[in-house]
Amino acid sequence: MITPLTGLPQDVLGFDVGEEVTTKDYDEVIGPAIRTQAQAGKGVRAVVRVAQRPSMSAGAV
């Protein structure tokens, strides 16, 4: 599971990566956020907090 992090500067994306990551997580959380930031003409800066040893489906890698 991937959830957005809050409390970051407006131009910084933040994600909390849980113990299991799926393709759906990327498609619904990370992908759209990165595309929106990039289409706005801004560089993409991100903070990613990762759980120890997350399990990822093949499509999420």
Buried (B, 14 or more C-beta within 10 A) or exposed (E): BBEEBEEEEEEEBBBBBBEBBBBEBBEEBBEEBBEEBEEEEEEBEBEEEEEEEBEBEEEBE
